[in-house]
Amino acid sequence: MNYSTLFETIKGYCENDFPNTQFGDPTAATTTFTSKEQIDTFIQQAEQRIYNSVQFPPIRKNVTGLTTPNNKYLSSPGDFLAVYSMAVIDPVTGDYEFLLNKDVNFIRQAYPSPTATGKPSYYALFGPTTTNSTPPVITNELTFIIGPTPDAEYDIELHYYFYPESIVTANTTWLGDNFDSVLLYGSLLEAYTFMKGEPDVISGYQKRYDEAMILAKRLGDGMERGDAYRDGQIKLPVM
């Protein structure tokens, strides 16, 4: 299911074209939301809910970067949400050593002096970066603190969780192509809630969404994390 099909299907199920809506004081400046903006919001809210419920492969990304000698902070990618793993690559052997996730306080206590350098063994999500201006400005980008402070330039490989591009802007996505039912019913829940629809209809959409989510979790958190050799084939008891 591509974006155009999803857009028209939502309008068809809801029997609503979601005409332009104005908010604010009619005698003053008002804000107008178009039909497309409203439905796009429903879709994006549904995507966010789905991507935080099922660990599909498309929400994983892999990047590499470099540490800076004598700098214990490491910037995160701009679309970073959470870590799957972080590894340091030995510059001589090329061997991977996965860093252990710890609390910031642990790293501060274990390596209280920034001059205590070596190959990093631990990392923690430190928080937003700040600019060097006066007063400093907090940015949207997050940083990691690593310990000990790197004594050289090391390659770092980060596997992390992010939100894939929405079907609203991409037109086609992995979710729309492979599991459109959960995307459709998730969007309908958002749309019908916006409409303040009948409770029994919302309950019906919720039931269909929950059923689709069970199948989605079976795929993303089950079948895609194992194989027949290790786990055996799925079998139902013979009655």
Backbone as numpy.savetxt, mean C-alpha at the origin, in Angstrom:
# Nx Ny Nz CAx CAy CAz Cx Cy Cz
-11.76 -6.21 -16.17 -12.60 -5.02 -16.17 -11.72 -3.78 -16.17
-11.89 -2.92 -17.18 -11.12 -1.68 -17.22 -11.91 -0.56 -16.53
-11.30 0.63 -16.50 -11.91 1.73 -15.77 -13.26 2.12 -16.35
-13.36 2.22 -17.66 -14.62 2.64 -18.28 -15.76 1.69 -17.94
-15.47 0.39 -18.01 -16.49 -0.61 -17.68 -16.89 -0.51 -16.22
-15.91 -0.37 -15.34 -16.19 -0.25 -13.91 -17.03 1.00 -13.63
-16.67 2.10 -14.26 -17.38 3.37 -14.07 -18.86 3.23 -14.43
-19.12 2.66 -15.61 -20.50 2.52 -16.06 -21.26 1.47 -15.26
-20.58 0.43 -14.81 -21.23 -0.61 -14.01 -21.68 -0.06 -12.67
-20.86 0.78 -12.06 -21.24 1.39 -10.78 -22.50 2.23 -10.96
-22.55 3.03 -12.01 -23.74 3.85 -12.27 -24.95 2.97 -12.53
-24.76 1.87 -13.26 -25.87 0.98 -13.57 -26.41 0.28 -12.34
-25.54 -0.25 -11.48 -26.00 -0.92 -10.26 -26.73 0.05 -9.35
-26.18 1.26 -9.22 -26.76 2.24 -8.30 -27.95 2.98 -8.91
-28.15 2.83 -10.23 -29.19 3.56 -10.95 -29.09 5.06 -10.63
-27.86 5.55 -10.74 -27.57 6.93 -10.37 -26.42 7.42 -11.24
-26.61 8.55 -11.90 -25.55 9.14 -12.71 -24.65 10.05 -11.89
-24.94 10.18 -10.60 -24.16 11.03 -9.69 -23.90 12.40 -10.32
-24.97 13.18 -10.50 -24.81 14.50 -11.12 -23.91 15.40 -10.28
-23.42 16.46 -10.91 -22.55 17.39 -10.21 -23.18 17.86 -8.90
-22.37 17.87 -7.85 -22.86 18.22 -6.52 -22.06 19.40 -5.99
-22.76 20.38 -5.42 -22.11 21.55 -4.85 -22.18 21.50 -3.34
-21.08 21.90 -2.72 -21.00 21.95 -1.27 -20.59 23.37 -0.87
-21.09 23.80 0.26 -20.72 25.12 0.75 -21.90 26.05 0.81
-21.65 27.26 1.21 -22.68 28.28 1.33 -23.08 28.76 -0.07
-24.37 28.60 -0.45 -24.80 29.00 -1.79 -24.54 30.47 -2.08
-24.48 31.31 -1.03 -24.26 32.74 -1.25 -22.78 33.08 -1.37
-21.94 32.11 -1.08 -20.50 32.33 -1.16 -19.90 31.39 -2.18
-18.60 31.29 -2.17 -17.92 30.38 -3.10 -18.28 28.94 -2.73
-18.57 28.13 -3.73 -18.92 26.73 -3.50 -17.91 25.82 -4.18
-17.90 24.58 -3.71 -17.04 23.57 -4.30 -17.92 22.59 -5.06
-17.61 22.35 -6.31 -18.40 21.45 -7.14 -17.64 20.16 -7.41
-18.31 19.03 -7.17 -17.74 17.72 -7.46 -18.50 17.13 -8.63
-17.77 16.78 -9.67 -18.40 16.22 -10.85 -18.72 14.75 -10.64
-19.51 14.21 -11.56 -19.84 12.78 -11.52 -18.58 11.94 -11.52
-17.62 12.26 -12.37 -16.39 11.49 -12.46 -15.60 11.57 -11.15
-15.51 12.75 -10.57 -14.75 12.90 -9.33 -15.38 12.09 -8.21
-16.71 12.05 -8.15 -17.37 11.29 -7.10 -17.11 9.79 -7.25
-17.32 9.28 -8.46 -17.14 7.84 -8.68 -15.67 7.45 -8.55
-14.77 8.31 -8.99 -13.34 8.03 -8.83 -12.99 7.89 -7.36
-13.59 8.72 -6.53 -13.33 8.62 -5.08 -13.82 7.30 -4.53
-15.01 6.84 -4.96 -15.52 5.54 -4.51 -14.53 4.42 -4.87
-14.04 4.46 -6.09 -13.13 3.41 -6.57 -11.82 3.43 -5.79
-11.27 4.60 -5.59 -9.99 4.70 -4.89 -10.11 4.31 -3.43
-11.23 4.62 -2.80 -11.45 4.19 -1.42 -11.55 2.67 -1.35
-12.21 2.06 -2.34 -12.32 0.60 -2.38 -10.95 -0.03 -2.58
-10.14 0.53 -3.48 -8.80 0.01 -3.71 -7.97 0.05 -2.44
-8.05 1.17 -1.72 -7.28 1.30 -0.49 -7.69 0.24 0.52
-9.00 0.00 0.64 -9.48 -1.02 1.57 -8.98 -2.41 1.18
-9.04 -2.71 -0.11 -8.62 -4.04 -0.60 -7.13 -4.24 -0.39
-6.33 -3.23 -0.77 -4.88 -3.38 -0.67 -4.39 -3.45 0.77
-5.23 -3.03 1.72 -4.87 -3.16 3.13 -5.46 -4.41 3.76
-6.17 -5.21 2.96 -6.78 -6.44 3.46 -6.14 -7.69 2.89
-5.60 -7.61 1.68 -5.02 -8.77 1.01 -3.64 -8.41 0.48
-2.67 -9.28 0.72 -1.30 -9.03 0.29 -1.06 -9.61 -1.11
-1.64 -8.95 -2.12 -1.42 -9.37 -3.50 0.01 -9.03 -3.93
0.60 -9.82 -4.84 1.94 -9.50 -5.34 2.09 -8.10 -5.94
1.08 -7.54 -6.62 1.28 -6.22 -7.22 1.50 -5.09 -6.22
1.29 -5.33 -4.93 1.54 -4.26 -3.96 2.95 -4.34 -3.39
3.79 -5.19 -3.97 5.19 -5.30 -3.55 6.08 -4.59 -4.58
7.10 -3.96 -4.08 8.07 -3.31 -4.96 9.47 -3.53 -4.40
10.45 -3.51 -5.28 11.84 -3.74 -4.89 12.70 -2.61 -5.43
13.51 -2.02 -4.55 14.43 -0.96 -4.97 15.79 -1.20 -4.31
16.83 -0.64 -4.90 18.16 -0.67 -4.31 18.64 0.75 -4.09
19.49 0.93 -3.11 20.05 2.24 -2.82 21.41 2.08 -2.16
21.97 3.18 -1.75 23.30 3.18 -1.15 23.28 3.89 0.19
24.02 3.34 1.15 24.23 4.06 2.39 25.34 5.09 2.18
25.36 6.07 3.04 26.42 7.08 3.02 27.32 6.86 4.23
28.63 6.74 4.03 29.52 6.54 5.18 29.31 7.60 6.25
29.27 7.15 7.50 29.12 8.02 8.68 27.76 8.71 8.75
26.77 8.20 8.02 25.40 8.73 8.08 24.47 7.57 8.40
23.84 7.61 9.58 23.02 6.48 10.02 21.58 6.57 9.55
21.26 7.53 8.70 19.90 7.68 8.19 19.83 7.30 6.72
18.71 6.73 6.34 18.50 6.27 4.98 17.10 6.68 4.53
17.01 7.34 3.41 15.71 7.82 2.92 14.89 6.66 2.37
13.58 6.79 2.49 12.68 5.79 1.92 12.18 6.26 0.57
11.68 5.34 -0.28 11.07 5.76 -1.55 9.86 6.64 -1.32
9.53 7.46 -2.29 8.41 8.38 -2.14 7.07 7.70 -1.98
6.90 6.48 -2.52 5.62 5.77 -2.42 5.63 4.70 -1.35
6.61 4.75 -0.44 6.78 3.74 0.60 5.63 3.77 1.60
5.15 2.57 1.99 4.14 2.44 3.05 4.63 1.58 4.20
5.23 0.42 3.90 5.71 -0.48 4.95 6.79 -1.39 4.37
7.58 -1.97 5.28 8.71 -2.81 4.87 8.31 -4.27 4.81
8.78 -4.96 3.77 8.75 -6.42 3.76 10.10 -6.95 4.22
11.20 -6.40 3.68 12.52 -6.80 4.12 13.54 -5.76 3.68
14.66 -5.72 4.39 15.77 -4.85 4.02 17.05 -5.66 4.17
17.91 -5.60 3.15 19.15 -6.36 3.18 20.32 -5.48 2.78
21.47 -5.74 3.40 22.70 -5.06 3.01 23.52 -6.04 2.18
24.13 -5.54 1.12 24.90 -6.38 0.21 26.38 -6.10 0.44
27.14 -7.14 0.77 28.56 -6.98 1.04 29.27 -6.50 -0.23
30.03 -5.41 -0.17 30.66 -4.87 -1.38 31.75 -5.76 -1.95
32.28 -6.68 -1.14 33.36 -7.55 -1.61 32.82 -8.86 -2.14
32.00 -9.54 -1.33 31.52 -10.87 -1.71 30.20 -10.84 -2.47
29.43 -9.75 -2.32 28.11 -9.69 -2.93 27.06 -10.45 -2.15
27.41 -10.95 -0.97 26.47 -11.71 -0.16 25.40 -10.79 0.44
24.20 -11.34 0.54 23.09 -10.61 1.16 23.04 -10.93 2.65
22.86 -9.91 3.46 22.63 -10.08 4.89 21.39 -9.26 5.24
20.33 -9.94 5.67 19.09 -9.24 5.97 19.18 -8.57 7.33
18.80 -7.30 7.35 18.82 -6.52 8.57 17.61 -6.88 9.43
17.79 -6.80 10.74 16.72 -7.09 11.68 15.96 -5.81 12.01
14.64 -5.89 11.99 13.82 -4.74 12.31 13.75 -4.55 13.82
14.11 -3.36 14.28 14.10 -3.05 15.71 13.43 -1.70 15.94
13.21 -1.39 17.18 12.69 -0.08 17.54 13.81 0.95 17.51
13.45 2.21 17.28 14.46 3.28 17.26 15.22 3.31 18.58
14.52 3.10 19.68 15.18 3.15 20.99 16.25 2.07 21.13
15.98 0.89 20.55 16.96 -0.19 20.62 18.25 0.23 19.91
18.13 0.81 18.72 19.31 1.21 17.96 20.06 2.32 18.67
19.32 3.27 19.26 19.96 4.35 20.01 20.73 3.80 21.21
20.14 2.81 21.88 20.78 2.23 23.06 21.97 1.36 22.68
21.81 0.56 21.62 22.88 -0.34 21.21 24.07 0.41 20.62
23.78 1.51 19.92 24.84 2.29 19.29 24.64 3.76 19.65
24.92 4.12 20.91 24.64 5.48 21.38 25.50 6.54 20.69
26.66 6.14 20.21 27.53 7.11 19.56 27.45 6.97 18.05
27.16 8.05 17.33 27.11 7.99 15.86 28.46 7.61 15.24
29.54 7.74 16.03 30.87 7.42 15.49 31.18 5.93 15.59
30.28 5.16 16.23 30.45 3.70 16.27 29.99 3.14 14.93
30.95 2.85 14.05 30.62 2.48 12.69 30.87 1.00 12.42
30.28 0.51 11.35 30.45 -0.88 10.94 29.42 -1.23 9.87
29.34 -2.50 9.53 28.33 -2.93 8.58 26.98 -2.95 9.28
25.94 -2.32 8.72 24.64 -2.27 9.38 24.06 -3.66 9.66
23.44 -3.80 10.82 22.79 -5.05 11.20 21.32 -4.87 11.53
20.91 -3.64 11.88 19.54 -3.38 12.31 19.00 -2.13 11.61
17.68 -2.06 11.56 17.05 -0.86 11.02 15.74 -0.61 11.75
15.29 0.63 11.70 13.99 1.01 12.26 13.44 2.15 11.44
12.12 2.24 11.39 11.48 3.36 10.72 11.56 4.55 11.66
12.29 5.59 11.24 12.61 6.69 12.13 11.51 7.74 12.17
10.95 8.08 11.01 9.90 9.09 10.98 10.10 10.04 9.82
9.28 11.08 9.73 9.39 12.02 8.61 10.72 12.77 8.61
11.18 13.12 7.44 12.39 13.93 7.33 12.04 15.39 7.56
13.04 16.17 7.88 12.86 17.61 8.06 13.89 18.34 7.23
13.55 19.51 6.76 14.48 20.31 5.97 15.45 21.04 6.90
16.50 21.60 6.33 17.49 22.34 7.10 17.14 23.82 7.24
15.94 24.18 6.79 15.54 25.58 6.87 15.20 25.96 8.31
15.02 27.26 8.54 14.67 27.76 9.86 13.34 28.51 9.76
12.27 28.03 10.40 12.21 26.77 11.15 12.19 25.57 10.20
12.58 24.40 10.67 12.57 23.23 9.79 11.16 22.85 9.35
11.07 22.30 8.16 9.78 21.90 7.60 9.71 20.38 7.54
8.66 19.80 8.10 8.48 18.35 8.06 7.96 17.96 6.68
8.59 16.99 6.06 8.19 16.55 4.73 7.35 15.28 4.82
6.83 14.84 3.69 6.02 13.61 3.65 6.88 12.36 3.54
8.16 12.52 3.26 9.03 11.36 3.06 9.50 10.83 4.41
9.50 9.49 4.55 9.96 8.85 5.77 11.42 8.46 5.64
12.07 8.25 6.80 13.46 7.83 6.80 13.63 6.62 7.71
14.72 5.88 7.46 15.12 4.78 8.32 16.34 5.20 9.11
16.47 4.64 10.31 17.71 4.75 11.05 18.32 3.36 11.08
19.61 3.26 10.82 20.27 1.95 10.77 21.42 1.92 11.77
21.71 0.74 12.24 22.77 0.61 13.22 23.60 -0.65 12.99
24.90 -0.56 13.17 25.63 0.66 13.49 25.69 1.63 12.31
26.22 2.82 12.55 26.40 3.78 11.47 27.30 3.17 10.40
26.89 3.23 9.13 27.71 2.60 8.07 29.13 3.17 8.04
30.09 2.25 7.92 31.49 2.67 7.82 31.95 2.79 6.37
31.06 2.44 5.44 31.41 2.49 4.01 30.11 2.63 3.22
30.24 2.67 1.93 29.08 2.74 1.05 28.60 1.32 0.76
27.42 0.99 1.27 26.87 -0.35 1.08 25.62 -0.27 0.20
25.48 -1.30 -0.65 24.22 -1.43 -1.39 23.14 -1.95 -0.45
21.98 -1.34 -0.51 20.83 -1.75 0.29 19.71 -2.16 -0.65
19.12 -3.33 -0.41 17.97 -3.76 -1.19 16.75 -3.76 -0.28
15.72 -3.02 -0.70 14.50 -2.87 0.09 13.31 -3.44 -0.66
12.61 -4.37 -0.02 11.32 -4.85 -0.51 10.26 -4.16 0.33
9.32 -3.49 -0.32 8.37 -2.73 0.46 6.97 -2.76 -0.14
6.03 -2.34 0.71 4.60 -2.31 0.37 4.25 -0.90 -0.10
3.49 -0.83 -1.20 3.07 0.46 -1.72 1.70 0.30 -2.38
1.04 1.42 -2.65 -0.22 1.38 -3.37 0.07 1.44 -4.87
-0.35 0.42 -5.63 -0.19 0.49 -7.08 -1.01 1.64 -7.66
-0.70 2.02 -8.87 -1.46 3.08 -9.52 -2.93 2.68 -9.61
-3.79 3.61 -9.31 -5.22 3.34 -9.32 -5.72 3.08 -10.74
-6.76 2.26 -10.83 -7.39 2.01 -12.13 -7.99 3.30 -12.69
-8.23 4.26 -11.81 -8.78 5.55 -12.23 -7.84 6.26 -13.21
-6.54 6.16 -12.98 -5.57 6.81 -13.85 -4.88 5.84 -14.81
-4.79 4.57 -14.40 -4.09 3.59 -15.24 -4.99 2.95 -16.29
-6.31 3.03 -16.09 -7.33 2.42 -16.97 -7.42 0.91 -16.80
-6.29 0.21 -16.77 -6.29 -1.23 -16.48 -5.27 -1.51 -15.39
-5.60 -2.41 -14.48 -4.69 -2.80 -13.40 -4.78 -4.30 -13.19
-3.83 -4.82 -12.41 -3.85 -6.25 -12.09 -5.14 -6.61 -11.38
-5.57 -5.77 -10.45 -6.78 -6.06 -9.70 -8.01 -6.06 -10.60
-8.11 -5.10 -11.48 -9.24 -5.04 -12.40 -9.26 -6.19 -13.38
-8.08 -6.66 -13.80 -8.00 -7.75 -14.76 -8.23 -9.12 -14.13
-7.82 -9.26 -12.85 -7.81 -10.59 -12.25 -8.81 -10.79 -11.12
-9.27 -9.71 -10.49 -10.22 -9.86 -9.39 -11.16 -8.68 -9.36
-11.89 -8.50 -10.47 -12.76 -7.33 -10.57 -13.97 -7.39 -9.64
-14.35 -8.58 -9.18 -15.54 -8.68 -8.32 -15.33 -7.95 -7.01
-14.17 -8.11 -6.40 -13.93 -7.44 -5.12 -13.82 -5.94 -5.32
-13.28 -5.52 -6.45 -13.18 -4.09 -6.74 -14.55 -3.49 -7.00
-15.39 -4.20 -7.74 -16.72 -3.70 -8.04 -17.56 -3.56 -6.78
-17.65 -4.63 -5.98 -18.51 -4.57 -4.80 -17.95 -3.65 -3.73
-16.62 -3.51 -3.67 -16.05 -2.52 -2.76 -16.44 -1.11 -3.17
-16.42 -0.84 -4.48 -16.81 0.49 -4.98 -18.30 0.74 -4.77
-19.12 -0.30 -4.97 -20.56 -0.15 -4.77 -20.88 0.15 -3.31
-20.15 -0.46 -2.39 -20.36 -0.16 -0.97 -20.11 1.32 -0.68
-19.02 1.84 -1.25 -18.71 3.25 -1.03 -19.77 4.14 -1.68
-20.17 3.78 -2.89 -21.15 4.60 -3.62 -22.50 4.60 -2.93
-22.98 3.43 -2.51 -24.31 3.35 -1.92 -24.34 3.95 -0.51
-23.19 3.91 0.18 -23.10 4.60 1.46 -23.21 6.10 1.25
-22.54 6.59 0.20 -22.63 8.01 -0.15 -24.08 8.41 -0.45
-24.81 7.51 -1.11 -26.21 7.78 -1.46 -27.15 7.67 -0.26
-26.63 7.18 0.88 -27.46 6.91 2.06 -28.60 5.97 1.67
-28.18 4.88 1.01 -29.13 3.94 0.46 -29.81 3.08 1.50
-30.73 2.25 1.03 -31.51 1.38 1.90 -30.58 0.38 2.61
-30.81 0.16 3.91 -29.95 -0.76 4.66 -29.89 -2.17 4.08
-31.03 -2.67 3.55 -31.02 -4.03 3.04 -30.18 -4.13 1.77
-30.15 -3.07 0.96 -29.32 -3.09 -0.24 -27.84 -3.02 0.14
-27.51 -2.14 1.08 -26.12 -2.06 1.54 -25.69 -3.39 2.13
-26.59 -4.03 2.88 -26.27 -5.34 3.46 -26.00 -6.37 2.36
-26.76 -6.29 1.27 -26.54 -7.21 0.15 -25.20 -6.97 -0.50
-24.84 -5.70 -0.71 -23.53 -5.39 -1.29 -22.39 -5.83 -0.35
-22.61 -5.64 0.95 -21.60 -6.04 1.92 -21.39 -7.55 1.88
-22.48 -8.30 1.75 -22.38 -9.76 1.68 -21.60 -10.19 0.44
-21.91 -9.59 -0.70 -21.19 -9.94 -1.92 -19.72 -9.53 -1.84
-19.46 -8.38 -1.22 -18.07 -7.94 -1.05 -17.31 -8.91 -0.14
-17.93 -9.32 0.96 -17.28 -10.24 1.88 -16.98 -11.58 1.20
-17.92 -12.06 0.38 -17.70 -13.31 -0.35 -16.53 -13.18 -1.33
-16.49 -12.04 -2.04 -15.39 -11.81 -2.98 -14.06 -11.68 -2.23
-14.10 -11.05 -1.05 -12.87 -10.89 -0.28 -12.33 -12.22 0.23
-13.21 -13.14 0.58 -12.76 -14.48 0.99 -11.98 -15.14 -0.13
-12.50 -15.05 -1.35 -11.81 -15.63 -2.49 -10.50 -14.89 -2.77
-10.52 -13.56 -2.61 -9.31 -12.78 -2.84 -8.22 -13.15 -1.84
-8.57 -13.33 -0.58 -7.59 -13.70 0.44 -7.10 -15.12 0.21
-7.98 -15.99 -0.30 -7.55 -17.35 -0.62 -6.46 -17.33 -1.67
-6.58 -16.41 -2.63 -5.57 -16.28 -3.67 -4.33 -15.56 -3.16
-4.51 -14.31 -2.66 -3.36 -13.49 -2.30 -2.61 -13.95 -1.07
-3.34 -14.42 -0.04 -2.70 -14.84 1.20 -2.57 -16.36 1.31
-3.07 -17.07 0.30 -3.02 -18.53 0.35 -2.30 -19.15 -0.83
-3.00 -19.25 -1.97 -2.47 -19.97 -3.11 -1.18 -19.38 -3.65
-1.04 -18.05 -3.59 0.17 -17.42 -4.11 1.35 -17.51 -3.15
1.13 -18.10 -1.99 2.21 -18.24 -1.01 2.64 -19.69 -0.81
2.18 -20.58 -1.65 2.55 -21.98 -1.52 2.49 -22.68 -2.85
2.80 -23.98 -2.85 2.69 -24.78 -4.06 2.32 -26.21 -3.68
2.00 -27.01 -4.68 1.54 -28.38 -4.44 2.66 -29.25 -3.88
3.92 -28.96 -4.26 5.04 -29.78 -3.78 5.22 -29.63 -2.28
5.13 -28.39 -1.79 5.36 -28.14 -0.37 4.11 -28.35 0.46
2.98 -27.88 -0.04 1.76 -27.87 0.77 0.77 -28.95 0.40
0.98 -29.60 -0.76 0.01 -30.57 -1.21 -1.15 -29.88 -1.93
-1.85 -30.60 -2.75 -2.98 -30.02 -3.45 -4.18 -29.89 -2.51
-4.98 -28.87 -2.79 -6.19 -28.66 -1.98 -7.15 -29.82 -2.22
-7.64 -30.42 -1.15 -8.52 -31.58 -1.27 -9.76 -31.38 -0.40
-10.90 -31.75 -0.92 -12.13 -31.75 -0.16 -12.43 -33.17 0.29
-12.95 -33.33 1.50 -13.25 -34.69 1.99 -14.34 -35.35 1.13
-14.15 -36.64 0.88 -15.12 -37.40 0.10 -16.27 -37.80 1.02
-17.49 -37.45 0.61 -18.65 -37.74 1.45 -19.19 -39.15 1.16
